[in-house]
Amino acid sequence: MPTWLVTGGAGFIGGNFVLEAVARGIRVVNLDALTYAGNLQTLDSLQGNPAHVFIHGDIGDRGLVDRLLAEHQPDAVLNFAAESHVDRSIDGPAAFIQTNVVGTLALLEAVRDYWKGLPPGRADAFRLLHVSTDEVYGSLGETGSFSETTAYAPNSPYSASKAASDHLVRAFHHTYGLPVLTTNCSNNYGPYHFPEKLIPLVIARALAGEALPVYGDGMQVRDWLFVSDHCEAIRTVLAQGRPGQTYNVGGNAERRNIEVVQAICALLDQRRPRPDGQPRSSQIRFVADRPGHDRRYAIDASKLRDELGWQPRYSFEQGIAATVDWFLANQQWVDSVLDGSYRLQRIGTGETVE
C-alpha cells in the first residue's frame, strides 16, 4: 500500500482528495493546521480506518514534519495547505505570507532532506506535488487563456503569496534536484466547499431567504472545475508528470459570475421552491466590487490533455447540479460550519480541536 503525506487534507480540495485516495487503496498521512476552513467533519467516513492517519499541525513546524516523514516514510508528498480566500487576504495578508510562503519553504526544506536520505530506487520514484492556482497569472481580457508559459502577474495578496510558493517549488527543483510537480487549477466547486465561497454561499443564502450578493456587475468570468475532476488530474500528474514541470488544470467551463448564481437559483427553484412561489433570482443583489477584482480567468489545459491524457469528466451543468444536490442533502454539515460547531469534532486519533 503506497503512503502519501497530504498537507491541508481537511480543507475543501484536500479533503475530497484524501477521501478519494483512501478509497483507491492509498494510505494517507493527513497534516492540517485546522484554521478556519479546515473541517474534520469532511473526513468523518474515515474514522477508525487504519489507512488514514490525521495529525493536527502546521507545515511550518519543521520538527513535526521531519518526524512524520521519518516515521511514515511516504512515497509522495502532496501540498494542498494554503490560506486561499482573496477577501481574507485583502483584510489580513500576513497570515497568507506565513502559511503560503514561509510554511511552503519549511515544507520544501524538510522534504528535500528526507528525499536525499532515501535509497536510490525510492528516491527516483519519490515526488512532491504542489497544488496552486490560476490566479498567479493575473487577469485576462475578453480573449485568450492562461498556459504554463504565461508570465506571473498576481493581483491580490493571496495570489502573490501563491506565486511566491510556486517560485520556491521551482527553485528547489533547479537548485537541489528535488523531483517536484506543480498544478495550477481554475475555480473549484463541489461537495464540502466552505460556505464563504461563491457557490456554497449562494446556496446557503438562497435557502435562508437572504440576499444573494454579486460583486460589481457580475460579469467577471471564471473557468469552473468540479473538484472530483481536479482530484483525478492531480493523481494523473503525480503518476505520469515529468519532474520540474507545471500542468494547468481547467474545467472547460467558462461562466460569468451572474450566470453561475442564476444557474443555482434555477436548480433550487426546481428542487426546493420558495414558499411564496417567487423565483430565487429575485434575491440577487449587486454590491460594490472588491478591490483589485480580476475580470477574467481561463485555463488552457491542453498540455495535461496531450501529454497525460486527462480531461474533465463533468460538464458545468452536471457538476453544478451534483453540487446543489449534495448541499441540499447535507444541511447539517453546512449548519455546523456556519455556527462553528464543526471545530469541536473528533476524528481517528481522538484528538480534539480546541
N, C-alpha and C positions, 0 to 999 in steps of 0.2 A: 504494500500500500504506500504510494508516494505521500510525502509530507510537505505541505506548503505553509509557510508563515504568512498570514494575511494581516496587514495593518489596516485599521479602520473598518474592521469586519462587522461592526454593529451599526454602521451607517446605512444609508439607502442603497447605494450601488454595492458597497462591500457586503452588506447583509444578504442581498439577493445572490451575490456571487458565492458566499460561503454556503448558503442553503443548497445551491446547485452543485457546488464542488463536492460536498459531503454525499449528496445523492448519487454522485458519479464515482464514489469509491475513493475519494481523496481524504487523507487525514489532515485536518486544518487546525493549526495553532493560531488563534484569533486574538490579536492585541488591539485593544481600543481604549482610548482615554475617557470615553463616555462623556464628552462635552454635550452641549445642548441637543445635538441631533443624533447622538448615539443611543440606540434603543435596544435593550436586551429582549424586549418582547418580540422583536423580529425573529429572534433565534429560539423562541420557546419550543419549537418542534425538535430541537437538538438536545434538550435537557436529558442527561443520562446517557447520551451517545458517546462512546469512547473515541469516536473518530473526530470529535470536536472538543478542543481544549480552549477555554476562554480565560484570558488574562486581562485584568483591568490595569492599564498602564499607558505610558506615553512613549512615542517613538523617539523622543528626545532624551529619554532615560537610558544612557549608554550602558550602564551596568545591567539593567534589566534586559535590554535587547541582546547583549553579549551572552547573558545566562540562557535566554531562550534559544538562541542559535546553538550554543554548546549542548544544551540538554536535549533538544528535539531534532537536531541535525536535518533541517529542511532541505528539500531538493530544489526549492524555489522560494523567493520572497516576492509578494505582490503588495505594492504600496498604494492603498486607497486612502490612507489617513490624510485628511485635509480639512481646514476650515474652508467653506465653499459658497457662502451666501454673499452676493455682491452688496446688498443693502447693509448687512452687518459689517462688511469690510469698510464701507464708507463711514459708518459710525465709529468703528474701532479697529483701525488697520493693524495695530501692534500684535494682536493675537494671531493674525494671518501670517505675519512675518515669522513669529515664533514657531508656529506649527509647520507651515508650508516651506519655509526656508531653513531655519535653524534645526527644526526637527528632521527634515529630509537629509540635511548634511550629517547629522548624528547617525541616522539610519544607514546612510551610504558608507560611513567610516566603519561601522560595526560589520556590515555585510562584506565589505572589502576584506577586512581582516579574517572573517570567517571563511570566505571563499579561498583566500590564499592558503589556508590550512587544510583544505580538502585534498584527498588523494587525486592523482591525475584524472582518472575516469570520472569521478564525481564532479570535479572542478570543471571539466569540459562540458558536462551536461547541465550545470547549475545556471540559473537565470534569475535576475532581478527585473521585475516588470513594474514600471512606474505609470500610474494612471493619471492623466492630465486632461486638459480641456481645450476646446477650440477658442476659448476667449483670449488665449495668449496671442492670437493673431490680430486682435483688434476688431475693426468693423469694416464691412463691405459696402459697396454701392449697390445699385439695383441689379447688377450682373456679376458673374464670376463666383468663385468658390475658393475656400482655403485648401491648399495642398501641403504636403510635408515640406516643401521648399519655400512656402510663404514666409516673409520676414515677420518676426515677432513685433507687435505693436500694442501691448496691453494698455487698457484704458481705465482700469479700476485697481484699487489696492489688492483686491482678490486676484485678478488676472496677472498683475505684476508679480505677486508672490508665487503663483504657479509657474510663470515664465522663469523666474529665478530657480525654482526647483528643477525644471526641465533642463536648464543650462548646467546645473550641478550634476545631474544624472549623465548628461552627455560628457561632461568633463571627466567624470570618474571612469568612463569607458576609454576615452582617448588618453588619459594620463596613466591610469593603473591597469587598463585592460579588463576591468570588471564587465562581465557579459550582461549588459543591460538592454532592455526594450522599453520604449515609451509609446503609449497610446494617447491620442488627443481626440476626445469624443465631443459630439454635439449634445444638445439638451436631452437628458434622460427623463423618463417618466415611467410609472408603473406602480406595482404594489409596494407598500411600506415607505412611500415617499413622504418626507417630513412636511407637515401641513403648513409651512410658510412659503413654499414654492408655488408657482402659479397654478398648476393643475390641481393638486390636492387642496390648495387654499380655496379655489373657486368651487370645488365640490362641497367642501365643508360649509362655506358661507352660503352657498345656494340652498343647501338643505336646511340651514338655520334661518332662512328667510332674510338674510342680511345683504347689504350692498356688495356688489362684485366689482372691486376696484381694478381699473385698467389704466396703466400708465400712459400719459400723453394722448396720442390719437389712436393707440392700439395697433399701429401699422408696423411695429417692429417685427422682423422676420427671424425665426429660428428654425433649425433643422431638428426635428423631433425623433428621438431614438428610444424605442421600447427597451426597458432595462434588461430583459432576458436576451435580446439580440446583442446588447453590449457585452453581457457576460460571456456569451458564446464567442464573440470577437476576441475577447481577452484570452480565453482558453486557446483559441486558434493561434494568436500571436505568440503566446507562451510556448506552444508546441512546435511551431513552424517558423516563427520570425527569425530574422537574421540579427545577431547581436550588434548593438550600436545603432539600430535602425528605429525610426519613428513610423507609426502607422496611424493614419486618421480613421476614425470610426464615425460613420453617419447613418442616418435612418432613411435617406432619400425622401424626406417628408417635410419640405419647407412649408411653414404656415405662418401667417400673421398672428400676433397675439390675440387680436379680437376674433379671428376665425377659430382659434383654439377654445376661447371662452364660449363662443356661440355653439360650437360642437358639443361641449359639455352640457350646456343648457338644454340643447335639443335631446340629448340622451336622457337627462334627468326628467325632462317633460314626459318622455315615453315610460320610464321606469318608476319614477316617483313624482307624479304630478302634484303641483301645489293645490292645497285645499280650495283656493278661490278660483282655480282654473286658469289663472294668468300664466303666460309663458315666463320661464325663469330669466330669459333675456331682458325682461323689464327691470331686473335688479342690477343691470350693468350701470356702472358709474365711471366716467372718465375722471382721473385725478392727475395732479401735477406730476410731470415726468421726473424720474430720479436723476441726480447729477451724473453726467458722463454716460448716459444710456446708449449703448451701441445699437445702431439701427438694424443691421442685418448680419447674420452668420449663415454660412452654408459650407458644407464639408464635401470635398472630393475624396471619396473613399476608394478610388479605382486601384490604388496601389495594393490595398488589402484584398480587394477582389481579384486582381490579376495575379498577384504573387501567391496568395494563400487560399484563394477560393471562397472567401467569406462574403456573404451579402445578407442584409436583413431579411428575416422571415415575415415580420409583421408590417403590414401597411399601417398608416396612421389611423385609419378608420377601425381596423381590427384592434390596434393597441389601445386607443382611447376608450373603446367600448369595454375591453377587458379591464382597464384601469377603473373606470366608473363602477363596473360590476363588483370589483374587489373592494372598493371603498364602501359601497352600499352593504356588502356582506360582512364588513369588519369595522363597524361603527365603534365597537368597544375599544379597538386599538386606537382609532382616531381620537376618541374622547380621552383616553389615558394620556396620550401625547399632549393634547391641548390643555389638560388640567395639571400635567406634570407628574402624575402618579406613576408613570412608567419608569421613572428614575429610581423607584424603590423595589423593582422586581429583582428576582434572583435567577441564576442560571448555573447549570453544570457543576461548577466547583463550589457552589453555595455562597459565593461572595455577594455581599450586599453593597449596593451603591449608596453612598451617604449623600 
